Amino acid sequence: MLEKTVDVGDRGAAAAGYLQAWLRFCAAFGLRGVFNFGPTGRQSSVADDAARRRDRGGRPVSGRVIVVGGGIVGCATAYFAAQAGLDVVLLEREHCGYGASGRNPGFVWLHCRNPGFALEISRAGRLLYERLLIELPGGFEFRAKGGLIYFTTDEQGAVMAEFAAARQADGLPVELIDGAEVRKLVPPIRPDVLGASFCAEDAQINTPAVVRALVAGARQEGAAIREGVTVRGIVRSGDRVVGVDTDAGRLDADAVVVAAGAWSRALLQPAGIELPVGGERLQVIATEPLPPQIEPLVYGPLAAKQYALFRNLPSWDAADSDEARRRVIIDQVASLTDTSAMVWHQRLALTPWRHE
Ligand SMILES: Cc1cc2nc3c(=O)[nH]c(=O)nc-3n(C[C@H](O)[C@H](O)[C@H](O)COP(=O)(O)OP(=O)(O)OC[C@H]3O[C@@H](n4cnc5c(N)ncnc54)[C@H](O)[C@@H]3O)c2cc1C
């Protein structure tokens, strides 16, 4: 089991970024009218919220909000919207946590987030977990023990040194540690490790447990969570969304939040809304349960190939390209002994995708 770690740090300093990131998140997903957060991230009064809620066209939103999809995004939306006093119905076609949110290793990985919005919203999310840990019924597993990317050659070490310096310039506490320090943090690490970049802000959640806690919290706040209901389409009246068609009939709503993950695009297209969300095939390997042996998150040098941040560094060797990357992945899958895979106790997630 992961520990419950509550180390809230300097909430005051983080509050402005937190609020800003949330507002940008809400704006990006068309939720500006649904949520209104006070400067500490807590909701202001329901009466204030009712006065300020607006949809994308600036019209007031009140009454029923339908949330489509019971992943971490939909369940968080249902929780916060119900907490803000809205009448919330969440519709999930399978069960909450059925999609990507039920199948990931829960890395809260700030280490390689691009400076600017990506880093800002990742930090806001990390703070949010600390708050949810306190207020959601049942809690969930959250481990804030940092994360590292180890390296095994001097060439990789040169890139990692540049990477750590660049991250520090971005305001993220990433330091270079030597092989002995890596072995202290990760005793079962392979013997040829020379060092690593280490970010103290990285953390890990048990994502399905977070989803369950959000569902419990949303119910407690009065939201209705309906599983086994498929939304077939969005219902519009003129330029306004007024409800959804489901396999259990039509439901009226004053606002609809589509949080259907990879399925959102197909759901929105017939309503004339083009959402630039695409699919990525990821793989997770689950082993038998093992006793916990590793506290920080662990990536190997392969991680560097996923992130544009590394490819832009002067020491990055462009010749070490896609073909080499594919070969390494195949070797990893074959051997399953290389801890450059991500370790979540008994789960290994291989990550042959790139974050641009
Ligand atoms: C293998 C893997 C590893 C990952 N690792 C990490 C990681 O370490 N850290 C990290 O931050 N992210 C990770 N991710 C990404 C992360 O899991 C997703 O970004 C996140 O879970 C998306 O949440 P969501 O709520 O948007 O979508 P989902 O969790 O996919 O939820 C969408 C829900 O909508 C439902 N739905 C779809 N269509 C309909 C419909 N028509 N009607 C009703 N319900 C519908 C689905 O059943 C599903 O439950 C990983 C993803 C994968 C697959």
Ligand as a Chemical Component Dictionary entry (heavy atoms), coordinates in Angstrom:
data_LIG
# 
_chem_comp.id                   LIG 
_chem_comp.type                 NON-POLYMER 
_chem_comp.pdbx_formal_charge   0 
_chem_comp.three_letter_code    LIG 
# 
loop_
_chem_comp_atom.comp_id 
_chem_comp_atom.atom_id 
_chem_comp_atom.alt_atom_id 
_chem_comp_atom.type_symbol 
_chem_comp_atom.charge 
_chem_comp_atom.model_Cartn_x 
_chem_comp_atom.model_Cartn_y 
_chem_comp_atom.model_Cartn_z 
_chem_comp_atom.pdbx_ordinal 
LIG C1  C1  C 0 -1.334  2.704  -19.918 1  
LIG C2  C2  C 0 -1.539  4.145  -19.543 2  
LIG C3  C3  C 0 -0.646  4.751  -18.676 3  
LIG C4  C4  C 0 -0.840  6.086  -18.312 4  
LIG N1  N1  N 0 -0.013  6.618  -17.375 5  
LIG C5  C5  C 0 -0.276  7.862  -16.881 6  
LIG C6  C6  C 0 0.468   8.362  -15.795 7  
LIG O1  O1  O 0 1.338   7.693  -15.247 8  
LIG N2  N2  N 0 0.199   9.622  -15.372 9  
LIG C7  C7  C 0 -0.789  10.385 -15.945 10 
LIG O2  O2  O 0 -1.005  11.520 -15.516 11 
LIG N3  N3  N 0 -1.532  9.915  -16.980 12 
LIG C8  C8  C 0 -1.308  8.667  -17.448 13 
LIG N4  N4  N 0 -2.073  8.170  -18.460 14 
LIG C9  C9  C 0 -3.113  9.050  -19.040 15 
LIG C10 C10 C 0 -4.353  9.085  -18.116 16 
LIG O3  O3  O 0 -4.720  7.769  -17.772 17 
LIG C11 C11 C 0 -5.503  9.786  -18.848 18 
LIG O4  O4  O 0 -5.088  11.059 -19.297 19 
LIG C12 C12 C 0 -6.705  9.995  -17.935 20 
LIG O5  O5  O 0 -7.030  8.827  -17.212 21 
LIG C13 C13 C 0 -7.899  10.414 -18.795 22 
LIG O6  O6  O 0 -9.027  10.527 -17.955 23 
LIG P1  P1  P 0 -10.443 10.846 -18.573 24 
LIG O7  O7  O 0 -11.401 10.956 -17.440 25 
LIG O8  O8  O 0 -10.331 11.999 -19.510 26 
LIG O9  O9  O 0 -10.791 9.594  -19.515 27 
LIG P2  P2  P 0 -11.135 8.077  -19.153 28 
LIG O10 O10 O 0 -10.551 7.648  -17.869 29 
LIG O11 O11 O 0 -10.773 7.289  -20.361 30 
LIG O12 O12 O 0 -12.685 8.122  -18.929 31 
LIG C14 C14 C 0 -13.605 8.307  -19.988 32 
LIG C15 C15 C 0 -14.874 7.558  -19.580 33 
LIG O13 O13 O 0 -15.920 7.927  -20.469 34 
LIG C16 C16 C 0 -16.741 6.800  -20.662 35 
LIG N5  N5  N 0 -17.476 7.009  -21.910 36 
LIG C17 C17 C 0 -16.969 7.067  -23.160 37 
LIG N6  N6  N 0 -17.950 7.303  -24.043 38 
LIG C18 C18 C 0 -19.098 7.376  -23.339 39 
LIG C19 C19 C 0 -20.463 7.589  -23.695 40 
LIG N7  N7  N 0 -20.826 7.770  -24.975 41 
LIG N8  N8  N 0 -21.402 7.610  -22.715 42 
LIG C20 C20 C 0 -21.061 7.429  -21.404 43 
LIG N9  N9  N 0 -19.787 7.215  -21.009 44 
LIG C21 C21 C 0 -18.812 7.203  -21.963 45 
LIG C22 C22 C 0 -15.739 5.642  -20.741 46 
LIG O14 O14 O 0 -16.364 4.404  -20.463 47 
LIG C23 C23 C 0 -14.723 6.039  -19.677 48 
LIG O15 O15 O 0 -14.998 5.461  -18.410 49 
LIG C24 C24 C 0 -1.913  6.850  -18.844 50 
LIG C25 C25 C 0 -2.809  6.229  -19.738 51 
LIG C26 C26 C 0 -2.643  4.899  -20.059 52 
LIG C27 C27 C 0 -3.646  4.253  -20.977 53 
# 
loop_
_chem_comp_bond.comp_id 
_chem_comp_bond.atom_id_1 
_chem_comp_bond.atom_id_2 
_chem_comp_bond.value_order 
_chem_comp_bond.pdbx_ordinal 
LIG C1  C2  SING 1  
LIG C2  C3  SING 2  
LIG C2  C26 DOUB 3  
LIG C3  C4  DOUB 4  
LIG C4  N1  SING 5  
LIG C4  C24 SING 6  
LIG N1  C5  DOUB 7  
LIG C5  C6  SING 8  
LIG C5  C8  SING 9  
LIG C6  O1  DOUB 10 
LIG C6  N2  SING 11 
LIG N2  C7  SING 12 
LIG C7  O2  DOUB 13 
LIG C7  N3  SING 14 
LIG N3  C8  DOUB 15 
LIG C8  N4  SING 16 
LIG N4  C9  SING 17 
LIG N4  C24 SING 18 
LIG C9  C10 SING 19 
LIG C10 O3  SING 20 
LIG C10 C11 SING 21 
LIG C11 O4  SING 22 
LIG C11 C12 SING 23 
LIG C12 O5  SING 24 
LIG C12 C13 SING 25 
LIG C13 O6  SING 26 
LIG O6  P1  SING 27 
LIG P1  O7  DOUB 28 
LIG P1  O8  SING 29 
LIG P1  O9  SING 30 
LIG O9  P2  SING 31 
LIG P2  O10 DOUB 32 
LIG P2  O11 SING 33 
LIG P2  O12 SING 34 
LIG O12 C14 SING 35 
LIG C14 C15 SING 36 
LIG C15 O13 SING 37 
LIG C15 C23 SING 38 
LIG O13 C16 SING 39 
LIG C16 N5  SING 40 
LIG C16 C22 SING 41 
LIG N5  C17 SING 42 
LIG N5  C21 SING 43 
LIG C17 N6  DOUB 44 
LIG N6  C18 SING 45 
LIG C18 C19 SING 46 
LIG C18 C21 DOUB 47 
LIG C19 N7  SING 48 
LIG C19 N8  DOUB 49 
LIG N8  C20 SING 50 
LIG C20 N9  DOUB 51 
LIG N9  C21 SING 52 
LIG C22 O14 SING 53 
LIG C22 C23 SING 54 
LIG C23 O15 SING 55 
LIG C24 C25 DOUB 56 
LIG C25 C26 SING 57 
LIG C26 C27 SING 58 
# 
